[in-house]
Amino acid sequence: MGLKAGDTLPEMDLVDTFGKQVQFEKFKQEYVLLAFLRYAGCPFCNLSIHRLSVESPLLADAKCDVLAFIQSNPEQVQKNIYDRHKVQPPYPIIPDKAMKHYKQFGIKPSAKTAGKIIRDIPHWVHSVRDHGFKQGKIDGSFFIAPAIFLLHKNSRKIIYADYKSDLFEHETFSPIYERILTFAR
């Protein structure tokens, strides 16, 4: 069983791709969107990173920062994300090859993900053809369904959890904005 809305954020020691400590207290906004993705060479995940990068200003307007996790080492994150993306991620990416933080949130591989991957093939084609995010080294689990968690920074409470998110889909962001509006009241 994973974490759900109402649960408190577990203690986390975070270091980004460039070796810099990341602390929740230092985020500027009231909310933090945590995105757990597959591995750095995954075309789906690169499309998700791109979408999060493009969506970041709108999230910031809604008082929400972004923090992404990738189950790869820093070198693969640098090679497959920072060296390939035209729109650079304006948020930290945490390389988590050992999946330590994935385990804290109850994110684990599942055979059910195979059907989801097949359904999402048009997005894979879009990612490869239109953005050049070709399949890179598979250095993590292919069977992790990306997950997102919306966190209220000051209370450290999770206010939204989705263990089957498609960050490249516009509709994925609607419940995030709705939860921010609801929680702010």
ZAVEX-75233 format. One record per residue: residue number from 1; residue in one letter; y, z, x of N, C-alpha, C in turn; chain. Coordinates in pm, 1 decimal, always signed. Last residue first. Example, Ala and Ser with C-alpha at 12.3 -4.5 7.8 and 13.67 -1.06 7.14 Angstrom:
<rs>
<2, "S", <-225.0, +708.0, +1285.0>, <-106.0, +714.0, +1367.0>, <+3.0, +787.0, +1290.0>, "A">
<1, "A", <-569.0, +780.0, +1319.0>, <-450.0, +780.0, +1230.0>, <-330.0, +780.0, +1320.0>, "A">
</rs>
This chain:
<rs>
<185, "R", <+2686.6, +42.7, -876.9>, <+2748.7, +105.1, -995.7>, <+2729.3, +253.4, -999.6>, "A">
<184, "A", <+2538.7, -50.7, -668.2>, <+2678.1, -15.2, -641.6>, <+2744.2, +56.9, -759.7>, "A">
<183, "F", <+2299.2, -129.7, -778.0>, <+2301.0, -5.6, -699.8>, <+2444.1, +42.6, -677.7>, "A">
<182, "T", <+2374.8, -372.3, -898.7>, <+2321.8, -262.8, -979.9>, <+2334.6, -129.4, -906.9>, "A">
<181, "L", <+2451.0, -528.2, -676.7>, <+2545.9, -501.4, -786.0>, <+2502.9, -381.5, -869.0>, "A">
<180, "I", <+2209.1, -526.9, -533.3>, <+2332.2, -474.2, -472.1>, <+2433.1, -438.7, -581.4>, "A">
<179, "R", <+2040.5, -651.9, -714.9>, <+2014.3, -511.9, -676.6>, <+2137.1, -449.5, -612.9>, "A">
<178, "E", <+2157.3, -910.6, -723.0>, <+2150.5, -828.8, -844.4>, <+2129.2, -681.3, -810.6>, "A">
<177, "Y", <+2112.6, -999.7, -462.1>, <+2250.3, -978.0, -508.4>, <+2253.5, -890.6, -633.9>, "A">
<176, "I", <+1829.7, -1007.1, -480.7>, <+1897.2, -928.0, -375.8>, <+2039.6, -895.7, -420.2>, "A">
<175, "P", <+1768.7, -1187.9, -682.9>, <+1740.9, -1044.9, -703.9>, <+1805.7, -954.6, -598.0>, "A">
<174, "S", <+1875.3, -1431.4, -548.9>, <+1931.0, -1377.2, -674.0>, <+1897.8, -1230.3, -695.1>, "A">
<173, "F", <+1728.9, -1519.6, -329.2>, <+1847.2, -1437.5, -305.3>, <+1904.6, -1374.8, -432.1>, "A">
<172, "T", <+1526.9, -1682.4, -420.3>, <+1490.1, -1558.3, -351.6>, <+1609.3, -1464.3, -338.8>, "A">
<171, "E", <+1634.6, -1919.7, -509.0>, <+1606.6, -1814.8, -607.4>, <+1570.4, -1680.8, -543.4>, "A">
<170, "H", <+1637.1, -2086.6, -283.8>, <+1762.9, -2030.4, -333.9>, <+1738.0, -1910.5, -425.5>, "A">
<169, "E", <+1397.6, -2057.2, -29.3>, <+1422.0, -2084.9, -171.0>, <+1550.6, -2014.9, -215.8>, "A">
<168, "F", <+1350.3, -1959.8, +216.5>, <+1406.5, -2094.3, +213.0>, <+1433.2, -2138.5, +68.7>, "A">
<167, "L", <+1225.0, -1720.1, +181.8>, <+1367.4, -1717.7, +211.9>, <+1430.8, -1856.2, +215.5>, "A">
<166, "D", <+1011.9, -1616.6, -21.7>, <+1034.5, -1749.3, +36.2>, <+1182.9, -1759.8, +64.1>, "A">
<165, "S", <+807.6, -1322.2, -24.4>, <+935.1, -1392.0, -36.2>, <+932.1, -1528.9, +31.2>, "A">
<164, "K", <+622.2, -1120.4, -94.5>, <+584.2, -1262.4, -99.7>, <+709.2, -1348.6, -107.3>, "A">
<163, "Y", <+706.4, -860.6, -115.2>, <+604.4, -890.5, -14.7>, <+557.1, -1035.6, -17.9>, "A">
<162, "D", <+1003.0, -709.4, -156.3>, <+931.5, -829.8, -200.1>, <+835.9, -869.3, -88.0>, "A">
<161, "A", <+1207.0, -445.6, -269.2>, <+1099.6, -488.3, -178.2>, <+1029.6, -609.0, -239.4>, "A">
<160, "Y", <+1500.4, -252.7, -283.4>, <+1429.7, -373.0, -329.1>, <+1326.6, -409.6, -223.5>, "A">
<159, "I", <+1594.7, -26.7, -174.1>, <+1630.0, -48.8, -314.5>, <+1566.1, -176.1, -369.9>, "A">
<158, "I", <+1512.1, +230.5, +38.3>, <+1482.0, +91.7, +6.4>, <+1513.0, +73.0, -141.6>, "A">
<157, "K", <+1749.6, +445.8, +187.5>, <+1654.7, +418.7, +79.8>, <+1636.1, +268.1, +62.7>, "A">
<156, "R", <+1943.5, +544.9, +351.6>, <+1820.5, +494.9, +415.3>, <+1709.4, +471.8, +311.8>, "A">
<155, "S", <+2191.8, +606.6, +268.9>, <+2084.7, +691.7, +217.9>, <+1949.9, +660.5, +283.1>, "A">
<154, "N", <+2334.8, +406.2, +412.8>, <+2368.3, +547.9, +426.0>, <+2257.3, +640.8, +378.6>, "A">
<153, "K", <+2211.0, +149.7, +344.6>, <+2220.2, +200.8, +482.2>, <+2241.4, +352.0, +488.7>, "A">
<152, "H", <+1970.4, +51.8, +140.1>, <+2102.4, +114.0, +132.4>, <+2117.8, +192.1, +262.8>, "A">
<151, "L", <+1791.0, -247.6, +193.4>, <+1809.1, -107.4, +229.2>, <+1952.8, -64.5, +203.2>, "A">
<150, "L", <+1551.3, -464.1, +91.1>, <+1694.3, -437.1, +86.5>, <+1711.7, -286.6, +99.2>, "A">
<149, "F", <+1309.2, -654.4, +247.3>, <+1342.5, -522.6, +196.6>, <+1493.6, -508.7, +200.4>, "A">
<148, "I", <+1059.1, -910.4, +241.7>, <+1198.0, -866.5, +256.8>, <+1215.9, -729.4, +191.6>, "A">
<147, "A", <+804.8, -1099.8, +408.4>, <+845.8, -991.0, +319.8>, <+991.3, -955.8, +346.9>, "A">
<146, "P", <+576.5, -1375.2, +435.4>, <+703.7, -1310.3, +469.0>, <+743.6, -1207.4, +362.7>, "A">
<145, "A", <+240.7, -1320.4, +469.7>, <+340.1, -1370.0, +374.7>, <+470.9, -1299.9, +409.3>, "A">
<144, "I", <+42.7, -1410.2, +733.7>, <+137.4, -1308.5, +688.4>, <+229.4, -1376.3, +588.3>, "A">
<143, "F", <-133.2, -1582.8, +863.8>, <-160.2, -1538.0, +727.7>, <-78.4, -1416.8, +684.9>, "A">
<142, "F", <-93.4, -1631.7, +1122.8>, <-53.8, -1739.4, +1033.8>, <-61.8, -1692.8, +888.5>, "A">
<141, "S", <+13.0, -1394.7, +1351.9>, <-73.9, -1422.2, +1238.0>, <-14.1, -1529.7, +1149.3>, "A">
<140, "G", <+118.3, -1550.9, +1658.3>, <+113.6, -1441.0, +1563.2>, <+22.1, -1479.9, +1449.0>, "A">
<139, "D", <+162.0, -1776.2, +1797.7>, <+142.5, -1653.6, +1874.6>, <+148.2, -1529.3, +1785.7>, "A">
<138, "I", <+138.5, -2093.9, +1813.1>, <+97.8, -1994.1, +1713.3>, <+64.1, -1867.2, +1790.4>, "A">
<137, "K", <+409.4, -2281.8, +1931.3>, <+291.4, -2202.8, +1965.5>, <+263.5, -2100.2, +1855.3>, "A">
<136, "G", <+548.7, -2477.8, +1664.3>, <+543.1, -2426.6, +1800.3>, <+413.1, -2352.2, +1822.3>, "A">
<135, "Q", <+618.2, -2751.8, +1467.4>, <+524.2, -2641.5, +1490.1>, <+523.4, -2604.1, +1637.6>, "A">
<134, "K", <+971.9, -2825.4, +1461.8>, <+830.3, -2862.0, +1473.7>, <+745.6, -2739.3, +1502.6>, "A">
<133, "F", <+1236.1, -2846.4, +1326.0>, <+1163.2, -2723.4, +1356.8>, <+1013.9, -2753.2, +1359.3>, "A">
<132, "G", <+1408.7, -3049.4, +1248.8>, <+1346.6, -3057.8, +1380.9>, <+1271.6, -2932.7, +1422.1>, "A">
<131, "H", <+1516.4, -3072.4, +998.3>, <+1578.9, -2976.5, +1090.6>, <+1519.1, -2979.7, +1231.1>, "A">
<130, "D", <+1374.5, -3271.3, +863.4>, <+1519.6, -3265.8, +850.3>, <+1588.3, -3173.7, +950.5>, "A">
<129, "R", <+1097.3, -3241.0, +944.7>, <+1165.1, -3371.0, +940.8>, <+1317.2, -3358.4, +946.5>, "A">
<128, "V", <+1042.9, -2960.1, +936.0>, <+1010.4, -3042.0, +1053.1>, <+1095.0, -3169.0, +1056.7>, "A">
<127, "S", <+1143.1, -2875.7, +685.3>, <+1175.8, -2802.6, +806.4>, <+1155.9, -2888.5, +931.0>, "A">
<126, "H", <+1020.5, -3057.6, +509.8>, <+1166.6, -3051.4, +519.1>, <+1209.1, -2984.2, +649.9>, "A">
<125, "V", <+752.4, -2981.9, +551.4>, <+795.9, -3118.8, +583.2>, <+947.6, -3122.2, +600.7>, "A">
<124, "W", <+766.3, -2721.5, +450.0>, <+725.6, -2743.1, +589.0>, <+773.3, -2881.1, +634.4>, "A">
<123, "H", <+824.2, -2773.3, +184.8>, <+923.9, -2703.0, +266.1>, <+893.4, -2719.6, +415.1>, "A">
<122, "P", <+584.1, -2896.7, +102.9>, <+710.8, -2972.9, +101.0>, <+821.4, -2906.4, +183.6>, "A">
<121, "I", <+398.8, -2674.0, +135.7>, <+398.4, -2787.0, +228.8>, <+526.6, -2870.6, +220.8>, "A">
<120, "D", <+360.8, -2453.4, -29.1>, <+490.8, -2469.2, +35.0>, <+497.9, -2586.7, +133.5>, "A">
<119, "R", <+95.2, -2455.0, -107.2>, <+198.0, -2480.6, -208.7>, <+334.0, -2512.6, -146.0>, "A">
<118, "I", <-19.1, -2376.5, +136.1>, <-45.8, -2510.5, +82.8>, <+60.6, -2548.5, -20.4>, "A">
<117, "I", <+75.5, -2113.7, +149.5>, <+112.1, -2209.6, +254.5>, <+91.6, -2352.3, +204.2>, "A">
<116, "K", <-53.1, -2001.1, -70.8>, <+93.0, -2007.2, -68.1>, <+139.6, -2110.3, +34.0>, "A">
<115, "G", <-317.0, -2011.0, +16.3>, <-276.1, -2086.9, -101.7>, <-126.2, -2104.3, -108.4>, "A">
<114, "A", <-299.2, -1830.8, +235.0>, <-339.1, -1970.7, +255.8>, <-296.9, -2057.9, +138.1>, "A">
<113, "T", <-251.5, -1575.7, +140.2>, <-138.9, -1650.1, +195.9>, <-172.2, -1797.2, +214.9>, "A">
<112, "K", <-490.6, -1460.1, +81.2>, <-414.0, -1516.0, -30.3>, <-296.6, -1601.4, +18.9>, "A">
<111, "A", <-572.7, -1336.9, +311.5>, <-627.8, -1470.3, +284.5>, <-553.6, -1537.8, +169.6>, "A">
<110, "S", <-322.3, -1170.7, +496.9>, <-399.4, -1179.0, +374.4>, <-448.6, -1322.2, +354.1>, "A">
<109, "P", <-186.0, -935.5, +734.1>, <-239.9, -1067.9, +698.7>, <-324.7, -1060.6, +571.9>, "A">
<108, "K", <+63.2, -697.1, +618.5>, <-56.4, -734.1, +693.6>, <-105.6, -871.5, +649.2>, "A">
<107, "I", <+288.2, -443.0, +594.1>, <+277.4, -589.1, +593.1>, <+158.5, -627.1, +679.3>, "A">
<106, "G", <+370.3, -178.5, +585.5>, <+249.6, -218.1, +513.3>, <+232.5, -368.0, +500.8>, "A">
<105, "F", <+572.6, -96.8, +744.2>, <+609.7, -141.3, +610.0>, <+489.3, -186.4, +527.7>, "A">
<104, "Q", <+444.3, -40.0, +980.6>, <+522.0, +67.0, +917.5>, <+556.0, +32.8, +772.2>, "A">
<103, "K", <+346.0, -294.4, +1045.1>, <+252.1, -190.6, +1000.9>, <+325.4, -76.7, +930.6>, "A">
<102, "Y", <+580.2, -411.8, +1130.0>, <+509.6, -470.3, +1015.9>, <+414.6, -364.8, +956.7>, "A">
<101, "H", <+630.1, -264.7, +1357.4>, <+717.0, -244.0, +1241.7>, <+656.8, -305.2, +1115.6>, "A">
<100, "K", <+418.9, -359.9, +1523.1>, <+440.1, -216.5, +1500.8>, <+520.8, -192.2, +1373.0>, "A">
<99, "M", <+331.6, -605.8, +1615.2>, <+345.0, -583.2, +1470.7>, <+358.3, -434.6, +1435.1>, "A">
<98, "A", <+340.6, -688.9, +1871.8>, <+235.3, -592.7, +1838.9>, <+234.4, -556.2, +1689.6>, "A">
<97, "K", <+572.0, -848.5, +1862.0>, <+441.9, -909.9, +1888.3>, <+326.0, -817.5, +1848.5>, "A">
<96, "D", <+845.0, -857.4, +1755.8>, <+748.5, -750.0, +1729.0>, <+606.6, -806.1, +1741.1>, "A">
<95, "P", <+1185.2, -900.5, +1812.2>, <+1050.9, -949.2, +1844.4>, <+951.3, -833.6, +1830.2>, "A">
<94, "I", <+1436.7, -904.5, +1586.8>, <+1353.1, -808.5, +1657.6>, <+1217.0, -872.0, +1685.1>, "A">
<93, "I", <+1751.7, -1038.8, +1585.8>, <+1611.2, -1069.1, +1560.2>, <+1528.9, -976.0, +1649.4>, "A">
<92, "P", <+2075.4, -976.9, +1440.3>, <+1971.1, -950.0, +1540.0>, <+1832.5, -994.3, +1491.9>, "A">
<91, "Y", <+2280.9, -1254.3, +1332.8>, <+2221.2, -1123.0, +1309.8>, <+2112.3, -1101.2, +1414.9>, "A">
<90, "P", <+2347.4, -1517.4, +1318.5>, <+2454.3, -1421.5, +1348.1>, <+2408.8, -1276.8, +1329.1>, "A">
<89, "P", <+2160.8, -1774.1, +1462.1>, <+2152.8, -1654.1, +1378.0>, <+2262.3, -1554.2, +1416.4>, "A">
<88, "Q", <+2334.2, -2083.7, +1486.7>, <+2274.4, -1968.4, +1553.4>, <+2270.9, -1847.3, +1460.9>, "A">
<87, "V", <+2269.6, -2387.0, +1387.3>, <+2339.5, -2270.0, +1333.4>, <+2269.1, -2148.4, +1391.8>, "A">
<86, "K", <+2082.5, -2523.4, +1539.2>, <+2224.3, -2562.0, +1548.1>, <+2311.6, -2448.1, +1498.0>, "A">
<85, "H", <+1806.3, -2393.6, +1713.8>, <+1888.7, -2389.8, +1593.1>, <+2033.0, -2429.5, +1619.9>, "A">
<84, "R", <+1673.6, -2385.7, +1961.5>, <+1657.5, -2501.0, +1871.6>, <+1753.8, -2505.5, +1753.7>, "A">
<83, "D", <+1709.8, -2152.1, +2104.7>, <+1727.7, -2278.5, +2176.5>, <+1721.3, -2400.6, +2084.6>, "A">
<82, "Y", <+1653.3, -1952.6, +1912.0>, <+1788.6, -1964.6, +1968.4>, <+1811.5, -2097.1, +2040.4>, "A">
<81, "I", <+1373.3, -2037.1, +1846.8>, <+1480.7, -2011.6, +1751.1>, <+1617.4, -2035.1, +1816.3>, "A">
<80, "N", <+1198.0, -2092.3, +2054.2>, <+1177.1, -2156.5, +1924.6>, <+1288.2, -2134.4, +1823.0>, "A">
<79, "K", <+1296.3, -1947.3, +2282.9>, <+1258.1, -2089.3, +2290.9>, <+1255.9, -2157.2, +2153.7>, "A">
<78, "Q", <+1339.2, -1683.3, +2183.4>, <+1445.6, -1758.7, +2250.4>, <+1416.7, -1908.8, +2245.4>, "A">
<77, "V", <+1083.2, -1626.3, +2087.9>, <+1197.3, -1622.7, +1995.7>, <+1312.6, -1703.9, +2056.1>, "A">
<76, "Q", <+937.4, -1639.9, +2325.4>, <+908.4, -1735.5, +2218.2>, <+1021.4, -1739.6, +2115.1>, "A">
<75, "E", <+1051.6, -1421.9, +2462.0>, <+1060.0, -1557.6, +2519.4>, <+1033.6, -1663.8, +2413.3>, "A">
<74, "P", <+987.5, -1193.4, +2304.5>, <+1126.0, -1240.3, +2316.3>, <+1138.1, -1383.1, +2369.8>, "A">
<73, "N", <+687.3, -1267.7, +2107.0>, <+756.5, -1202.9, +2217.8>, <+898.2, -1260.6, +2231.4>, "A">
<72, "S", <+649.6, -1228.6, +1747.2>, <+638.7, -1303.5, +1872.8>, <+706.5, -1223.6, +1983.1>, "A">
<71, "Q", <+696.4, -1181.3, +1465.8>, <+579.2, -1130.3, +1538.3>, <+549.4, -1215.7, +1661.6>, "A">
<70, "I", <+1025.5, -1086.3, +1390.8>, <+935.4, -1198.1, +1419.0>, <+819.6, -1143.5, +1501.3>, "A">
<69, "F", <+1273.1, -974.4, +1168.0>, <+1161.1, -937.4, +1254.2>, <+1071.0, -1058.7, +1267.6>, "A">
<68, "A", <+1627.7, -945.2, +1116.0>, <+1501.1, -1018.1, +1104.4>, <+1400.3, -967.5, +1206.7>, "A">
<67, "L", <+1882.4, -823.4, +922.9>, <+1802.8, -792.8, +1040.6>, <+1667.9, -860.6, +1021.4>, "A">
<66, "V", <+2211.4, -842.1, +788.7>, <+2075.4, -896.1, +797.6>, <+2012.2, -850.3, +928.5>, "A">
<65, "D", <+2432.4, -667.0, +557.7>, <+2397.6, -722.1, +688.5>, <+2252.9, -770.3, +684.2>, "A">
<64, "C", <+2639.7, -677.4, +277.2>, <+2501.3, -672.2, +324.8>, <+2487.8, -739.8, +460.8>, "A">
<63, "K", <+2857.8, -709.0, +99.2>, <+2842.1, -585.0, +177.6>, <+2700.8, -567.0, +231.0>, "A">
<62, "A", <+2892.1, -956.7, +3.1>, <+2827.8, -862.0, -88.4>, <+2798.9, -728.4, -18.8>, "A">
<61, "D", <+2982.1, -1081.4, +228.9>, <+3077.1, -1062.9, +118.3>, <+3024.3, -964.5, +15.0>, "A">
<60, "A", <+2735.1, -1092.8, +360.6>, <+2839.9, -1004.1, +412.6>, <+2946.5, -978.5, +306.0>, "A">
<59, "L", <+2612.2, -1291.7, +207.5>, <+2556.7, -1156.6, +207.7>, <+2661.1, -1056.4, +257.2>, "A">
<58, "L", <+2775.6, -1503.3, +281.8>, <+2772.4, -1461.5, +142.0>, <+2715.6, -1320.7, +129.1>, "A">
<57, "P", <+2716.9, -1520.5, +560.4>, <+2853.8, -1490.6, +514.2>, <+2858.9, -1444.3, +367.8>, "A">
<56, "S", <+2424.1, -1570.3, +549.3>, <+2483.9, -1447.0, +604.3>, <+2627.6, -1420.6, +560.6>, "A">
<55, "E", <+2323.5, -1816.2, +479.4>, <+2350.4, -1721.4, +370.5>, <+2425.2, -1596.9, +419.0>, "A">
<54, "V", <+2273.9, -1930.7, +726.3>, <+2370.3, -1994.8, +637.3>, <+2414.1, -1898.2, +527.0>, "A">
<53, "S", <+2077.4, -1754.3, +818.0>, <+2199.5, -1776.0, +896.5>, <+2309.4, -1835.6, +810.1>, "A">
<52, "L", <+1879.4, -1783.6, +625.9>, <+1943.8, -1653.1, +641.9>, <+2075.1, -1666.0, +719.4>, "A">
<51, "R", <+1811.0, -2051.5, +683.4>, <+1868.9, -2016.4, +552.9>, <+1938.4, -1881.0, +558.8>, "A">
<50, "H", <+1706.5, -2021.4, +944.8>, <+1821.3, -2108.8, +919.2>, <+1890.4, -2069.2, +788.5>, "A">
<49, "I", <+1489.4, -1855.5, +887.1>, <+1594.5, -1808.4, +979.0>, <+1722.0, -1889.0, +957.0>, "A">
<48, "S", <+1345.4, -2036.3, +722.6>, <+1394.2, -1908.9, +668.4>, <+1505.8, -1851.5, +755.2>, "A">
<47, "L", <+1284.3, -2232.2, +908.7>, <+1365.8, -2269.0, +792.7>, <+1422.9, -2143.0, +727.7>, "A">
<46, "N", <+1123.7, -2075.6, +1071.9>, <+1247.6, -2131.2, +1126.6>, <+1340.2, -2175.9, +1014.5>, "A">
<45, "C", <+916.7, -2030.2, +894.4>, <+998.9, -1917.8, +937.2>, <+1128.7, -1964.4, +1001.2>, "A">
<44, "F", <+806.1, -2284.9, +869.3>, <+853.6, -2213.6, +750.6>, <+952.2, -2103.7, +791.0>, "A">
<43, "P", <+730.4, -2338.0, +1142.0>, <+835.9, -2416.5, +1076.6>, <+892.2, -2348.5, +951.2>, "A">
<42, "C", <+677.3, -2096.7, +1387.3>, <+641.3, -2133.5, +1249.5>, <+755.4, -2213.3, +1184.7>, "A">
<41, "G", <+735.2, -1987.4, +1632.8>, <+711.1, -2130.8, +1625.9>, <+675.4, -2181.7, +1487.6>, "A">
<40, "A", <+756.4, -1707.0, +1590.9>, <+875.3, -1784.9, +1623.4>, <+856.0, -1935.8, +1612.4>, "A">
<39, "Y", <+567.2, -1595.7, +1301.1>, <+589.4, -1607.1, +1445.6>, <+700.7, -1708.6, +1471.2>, "A">
<38, "R", <+680.0, -1467.8, +1006.5>, <+559.1, -1488.5, +1086.0>, <+595.3, -1489.5, +1234.1>, "A">
<37, "L", <+911.6, -1199.2, +914.8>, <+861.3, -1336.5, +913.6>, <+736.4, -1348.3, +1000.1>, "A">
<36, "F", <+1096.2, -983.8, +730.1>, <+978.8, -987.4, +817.5>, <+915.2, -1125.8, +804.3>, "A">
<35, "A", <+1418.1, -878.0, +698.6>, <+1331.1, -993.2, +673.1>, <+1219.1, -993.8, +776.6>, "A">
<34, "L", <+1628.6, -656.1, +541.8>, <+1528.0, -667.4, +647.3>, <+1433.9, -781.4, +609.3>, "A">
<33, "L", <+1957.1, -620.3, +477.8>, <+1841.5, -697.4, +433.9>, <+1748.2, -712.5, +553.1>, "A">
<32, "V", <+2150.6, -342.1, +417.1>, <+2087.0, -421.7, +522.2>, <+1965.4, -489.5, +460.7>, "A">
<31, "Y", <+2472.3, -229.9, +300.4>, <+2332.6, -265.9, +278.7>, <+2280.9, -346.4, +397.3>, "A">
<30, "E", <+2729.5, -191.4, +389.9>, <+2665.6, -81.3, +317.5>, <+2515.6, -103.0, +297.6>, "A">
<29, "Q", <+2803.2, -315.8, +726.7>, <+2797.3, -322.3, +581.5>, <+2720.6, -204.1, +521.5>, "A">
<28, "K", <+2777.4, -279.2, +1001.2>, <+2908.5, -263.4, +938.7>, <+2901.2, -251.2, +787.2>, "A">
<27, "F", <+2542.7, -90.7, +1188.0>, <+2569.5, -203.3, +1100.0>, <+2698.9, -175.6, +1024.2>, "A">
<26, "K", <+2500.8, +147.4, +1316.0>, <+2604.2, +59.9, +1372.6>, <+2628.1, -66.1, +1288.6>, "A">
<25, "E", <+2287.9, +268.6, +1195.5>, <+2418.3, +332.9, +1181.5>, <+2530.9, +241.7, +1228.6>, "A">
<24, "F", <+2070.2, +124.4, +1286.8>, <+2118.4, +102.3, +1150.4>, <+2258.7, +158.4, +1130.5>, "A">
<23, "Q", <+2073.1, -23.2, +1604.2>, <+2074.8, +100.7, +1527.7>, <+2135.6, +74.2, +1390.0>, "A">
<22, "V", <+1916.1, -175.0, +1869.4>, <+1972.5, -199.7, +1736.3>, <+1959.8, -69.8, +1657.8>, "A">
<21, "Q", <+1957.7, -245.6, +2213.4>, <+1918.4, -149.6, +2109.8>, <+1988.3, -184.4, +1979.1>, "A">
<20, "K", <+1876.6, -557.4, +2363.8>, <+1981.4, -466.9, +2315.7>, <+1927.3, -376.4, +2204.8>, "A">
<19, "G", <+1712.8, -760.7, +2447.6>, <+1696.0, -629.1, +2508.3>, <+1797.8, -526.0, +2463.3>, "A">
<18, "F", <+1731.9, -991.8, +2304.7>, <+1803.0, -987.9, +2432.5>, <+1798.7, -850.2, +2499.4>, "A">
<17, "T", <+1599.5, -946.0, +2065.1>, <+1548.1, -1049.1, +2155.9>, <+1608.1, -1038.6, +2296.1>, "A">
<16, "D", <+1638.2, -584.4, +2022.0>, <+1645.6, -724.6, +1982.2>, <+1593.3, -818.2, +2091.4>, "A">
<15, "V", <+1465.3, -297.6, +1937.2>, <+1524.5, -369.8, +2049.6>, <+1522.2, -517.5, +2013.1>, "A">
<14, "L", <+1437.5, +8.7, +1763.5>, <+1452.0, -136.8, +1758.6>, <+1523.0, -192.4, +1881.3>, "A">
<13, "D", <+1247.0, +239.2, +1629.2>, <+1311.4, +218.2, +1757.7>, <+1317.8, +66.6, +1775.4>, "A">
<12, "M", <+1261.0, +402.1, +1319.0>, <+1233.6, +278.3, +1391.5>, <+1313.7, +275.0, +1520.8>, "A">
<11, "E", <+1133.8, +588.3, +1052.0>, <+1203.8, +591.0, +1180.8>, <+1163.1, +467.7, +1260.3>, "A">
<10, "P", <+1135.6, +417.9, +730.6>, <+1071.0, +493.8, +838.7>, <+1157.8, +493.1, +964.7>, "A">
<9, "L", <+1341.8, +464.7, +449.2>, <+1316.4, +383.1, +567.8>, <+1246.5, +467.1, +674.2>, "A">
<8, "T", <+1194.8, +592.1, +154.8>, <+1290.2, +608.1, +264.6>, <+1246.2, +523.3, +383.4>, "A">
<7, "D", <+1150.5, +434.9, -166.8>, <+1099.2, +493.2, -42.3>, <+1210.5, +499.7, +62.7>, "A">
<6, "G", <+1280.6, +289.7, -360.5>, <+1282.2, +435.0, -371.4>, <+1230.0, +504.4, -247.3>, "A">
<5, "A", <+1064.6, +14.0, -356.1>, <+1196.3, +66.5, -391.7>, <+1185.8, +216.3, -415.7>, "A">
<4, "K", <+803.5, +60.2, -106.6>, <+858.5, +7.0, -231.0>, <+997.2, +66.2, -254.4>, "A">
<3, "L", <+564.5, -21.4, +146.4>, <+681.6, +51.2, +100.0>, <+738.0, -17.6, -23.0>, "A">
<2, "G", <+216.6, -87.6, +59.5>, <+337.8, -97.9, +138.5>, <+450.4, -12.2, +82.8>, "A">
<1, "M", <-118.6, +0.0, +83.8>, <+0.0, +0.0, +0.0>, <+124.0, +0.0, +87.6>, "A">
</rs>
